[in-house]
Amino acid sequence: MLGLIGCKISHGPFIDRYFLSSVAGYAILLGFATSRWQVSSWTAQSLAGCMFLLLVADLGTTAYLGVKNRFVLTEPSSRLLLSTNPAKPMQLYDSLSIDHSGLDIIVLPRLEYLYFFMYAPPSVVSRLYFGAPASDFFISMYERLAKGAHLDLKTTTFAPFLATHRRFLVYGYPDTPNADALQTFVTAGYNLRSVRTDVGGVLYEFAK
């Protein structure tokens, strides 16, 4: 409940596994504030007051920056960029979310594919494919998830996808793993037609 209230005030994303430390912090704060240890009760109360002021300052700063859209959150373990406005989960990926080309889209980042599947407009979701080499772990993971949860998650390796597409879009990052995939498309005879960037990444268009 405390985490949800904090997210509501700050317009930040809710990531449940990070709230254990927050709950522990609130518990310590309340413990100091209600301490009956008479010998140094003023010390406990002073420390509780300082912790409370730091909490208010941190939450207030986050709320201010969230309203002004002046910062981007990155989930540390996955490096997934997160929207700071829960009402607009795709605001960091506007090049993808407002695409009306009708072209199929290969998503290269592994975890972003599931994020897009959950939050992108239906007209975009129906065109999304997670693309990776056949040996990639996430190919089999998404296939198992699709079967077990009865989700229409579409995965593909590059060769069969290229065999049936003369023009398509690719969403990724300009980093080394994604650069290798982009080079695969160029080697297969595709030309880079356009590049559109947003806060989250880059949307490429390839065609023969």
C-alpha positions as CSV (number, residue, x, y, z in Angstrom):
1,M,0.0,0.0,0.0
2,L,2.8,2.4,0.9
3,G,4.5,1.7,-2.4
4,L,1.3,2.2,-4.4
5,I,0.7,5.6,-2.6
6,G,4.3,6.6,-3.4
7,C,3.9,5.7,-7.1
8,K,0.6,7.6,-7.3
9,I,2.2,10.7,-5.9
10,S,5.4,10.6,-7.8
11,H,3.9,9.2,-11.1
12,G,6.6,6.5,-11.0
13,P,6.3,2.8,-12.1
14,F,5.4,0.1,-9.5
15,I,8.1,-2.6,-9.3
16,D,7.1,-4.8,-6.4
17,R,10.4,-6.4,-5.6
18,Y,12.0,-3.0,-4.7
19,F,9.4,-2.2,-2.0
20,L,10.8,-4.6,0.6
21,S,13.5,-2.2,1.5
22,S,11.0,0.7,1.4
23,V,8.7,-1.1,3.8
24,A,11.7,-1.8,6.1
25,G,12.6,1.9,6.0
26,Y,9.1,3.0,7.0
27,A,9.1,0.4,9.8
28,I,12.4,1.8,11.2
29,L,11.0,5.3,10.9
30,L,7.9,4.4,12.8
31,G,9.9,2.4,15.3
32,F,12.1,5.4,16.2
33,A,9.1,7.8,16.3
34,T,7.2,5.6,18.8
35,S,10.2,4.6,20.8
36,R,9.6,4.4,24.6
37,W,13.3,4.1,25.5
38,Q,13.3,7.0,27.9
39,V,17.1,7.4,28.3
40,S,17.6,8.7,24.8
41,S,14.1,9.1,23.5
42,W,15.0,12.5,22.1
43,T,17.7,10.9,20.0
44,A,15.3,8.4,18.5
45,Q,12.7,11.1,17.8
46,S,15.3,13.4,16.3
47,L,16.6,10.7,14.0
48,A,13.0,9.8,13.1
49,G,12.4,13.5,12.3
50,C,15.5,13.6,10.0
51,M,14.4,10.4,8.2
52,F,10.9,11.8,7.7
53,L,12.3,15.1,6.2
54,L,14.6,13.1,3.9
55,L,11.6,11.0,2.9
56,V,9.4,14.0,2.1
57,A,12.3,15.8,0.2
58,D,13.0,12.7,-1.9
59,L,9.3,12.0,-2.7
60,G,8.7,15.7,-3.4
61,T,11.7,15.9,-5.8
62,T,10.6,12.8,-7.6
63,A,7.0,14.1,-7.9
64,Y,8.3,17.4,-9.3
65,L,10.6,15.9,-11.8
66,G,7.9,13.4,-12.8
67,V,5.4,16.1,-13.5
68,K,8.0,18.0,-15.5
69,N,9.1,14.9,-17.4
70,R,12.7,15.8,-16.7
71,F,14.0,12.3,-15.9
72,V,13.9,8.8,-17.1
73,L,14.0,5.7,-14.9
74,T,16.1,2.6,-15.8
75,E,15.3,-0.8,-14.3
76,P,18.8,-1.7,-13.1
77,S,18.9,-5.5,-13.8
78,S,17.3,-5.3,-17.3
79,R,18.3,-1.7,-18.3
80,L,14.7,-1.4,-19.4
81,L,13.6,2.3,-19.7
82,L,10.5,3.0,-17.7
83,S,7.9,5.7,-18.2
84,T,7.4,8.0,-15.3
85,N,3.7,8.5,-16.1
86,P,1.6,5.3,-15.6
87,A,-1.1,6.8,-17.7
88,K,1.2,6.9,-20.7
89,P,3.4,3.7,-20.6
90,M,4.6,4.2,-24.2
91,Q,5.6,7.8,-24.0
92,L,9.3,6.9,-24.2
93,Y,8.7,4.9,-27.3
94,D,6.6,7.3,-29.5
95,S,8.4,6.4,-32.7
96,L,6.9,2.9,-32.3
97,S,3.6,3.7,-30.7
98,I,2.5,6.1,-33.4
99,D,3.7,4.1,-36.4
100,H,0.9,3.7,-39.0
101,S,3.0,2.2,-41.8
102,G,1.3,-1.2,-41.4
103,L,4.7,-2.9,-41.7
104,D,5.7,-5.9,-39.5
105,I,8.2,-4.9,-36.7
106,I,11.1,-6.9,-35.4
107,V,11.9,-6.0,-31.8
108,L,15.5,-6.7,-30.9
109,P,15.7,-5.9,-27.2
110,R,14.7,-9.0,-25.3
111,L,12.5,-7.6,-22.5
112,E,11.1,-4.6,-24.4
113,Y,9.2,-7.0,-26.6
114,L,7.0,-8.2,-23.7
115,Y,6.6,-4.5,-22.5
116,F,5.4,-3.5,-26.0
117,F,3.1,-6.5,-26.2
118,M,1.4,-5.4,-23.0
119,Y,1.3,-1.6,-23.5
120,A,1.6,-0.7,-27.2
121,P,-1.6,0.1,-29.2
122,P,-3.4,-3.0,-30.6
123,S,-2.6,-1.9,-34.2
124,V,1.1,-2.1,-33.3
125,V,1.0,-5.2,-31.1
126,S,-0.5,-7.2,-34.0
127,R,2.7,-6.4,-36.1
128,L,5.3,-7.2,-33.4
129,Y,7.8,-10.0,-33.6
130,F,10.6,-10.8,-31.2
131,G,13.6,-11.5,-33.5
132,A,16.8,-13.2,-32.5
133,P,19.2,-16.0,-33.6
134,A,17.9,-19.5,-33.2
135,S,20.2,-20.1,-30.2
136,D,18.8,-17.2,-28.3
137,F,17.3,-18.2,-24.9
138,F,14.5,-15.7,-25.1
139,I,13.1,-17.3,-28.3
140,S,12.3,-20.5,-26.4
141,M,11.3,-18.6,-23.3
142,Y,8.7,-16.6,-25.2
143,E,7.4,-19.7,-27.0
144,R,6.8,-21.4,-23.7
145,L,5.2,-18.3,-22.2
146,A,2.9,-18.0,-25.2
147,K,1.8,-21.7,-24.9
148,G,1.4,-21.7,-21.1
149,A,-0.4,-18.3,-20.8
150,H,-2.3,-18.6,-24.1
151,L,-0.7,-15.3,-25.4
152,D,-0.2,-14.4,-29.0
153,L,3.5,-13.8,-28.6
154,K,5.2,-13.9,-32.0
155,T,8.9,-15.0,-32.3
156,T,11.0,-15.4,-35.3
157,T,14.6,-16.1,-36.3
158,F,16.0,-13.9,-39.0
159,A,16.1,-16.2,-42.0
160,P,12.4,-17.2,-42.2
161,F,11.3,-13.7,-41.5
162,L,13.5,-12.2,-44.3
163,A,12.3,-14.9,-46.7
164,T,8.7,-13.5,-46.4
165,H,9.4,-9.8,-46.1
166,R,10.8,-7.3,-48.6
167,R,10.1,-4.3,-46.3
168,F,9.9,-4.2,-42.5
169,L,10.7,-2.2,-39.4
170,V,13.2,-3.0,-36.6
171,Y,13.2,-1.5,-33.1
172,G,16.4,-1.6,-31.2
173,Y,19.4,0.2,-29.8
174,P,22.7,1.2,-31.5
175,D,24.7,-1.1,-29.2
176,T,26.8,-4.1,-30.1
177,P,24.2,-6.9,-30.0
178,N,21.6,-4.9,-32.0
179,A,24.3,-3.7,-34.4
180,D,25.1,-7.3,-35.3
181,A,21.5,-8.0,-36.1
182,L,21.2,-4.8,-38.2
183,Q,24.4,-5.9,-40.1
184,T,22.6,-9.2,-40.8
185,F,19.8,-7.4,-42.6
186,V,22.3,-5.3,-44.7
187,T,24.3,-8.5,-45.6
188,A,21.0,-10.1,-46.7
189,G,20.6,-7.3,-49.3
190,Y,18.3,-4.9,-47.5
191,N,18.8,-1.2,-47.6
192,L,18.3,1.1,-44.6
193,R,15.5,3.5,-45.7
194,S,14.8,5.6,-42.6
195,V,15.7,6.0,-39.0
196,R,13.5,7.4,-36.3
197,T,14.7,7.9,-32.7
198,D,12.9,8.4,-29.5
199,V,13.9,8.3,-25.8
200,G,13.8,4.6,-25.6
201,G,15.6,3.6,-28.8
202,V,15.6,3.6,-32.6
203,L,13.1,2.5,-35.2
204,Y,14.8,1.4,-38.5
205,E,13.1,0.8,-41.8
206,F,14.6,-1.8,-44.1
207,A,13.6,-2.6,-47.7
208,K,14.8,-4.4,-50.8
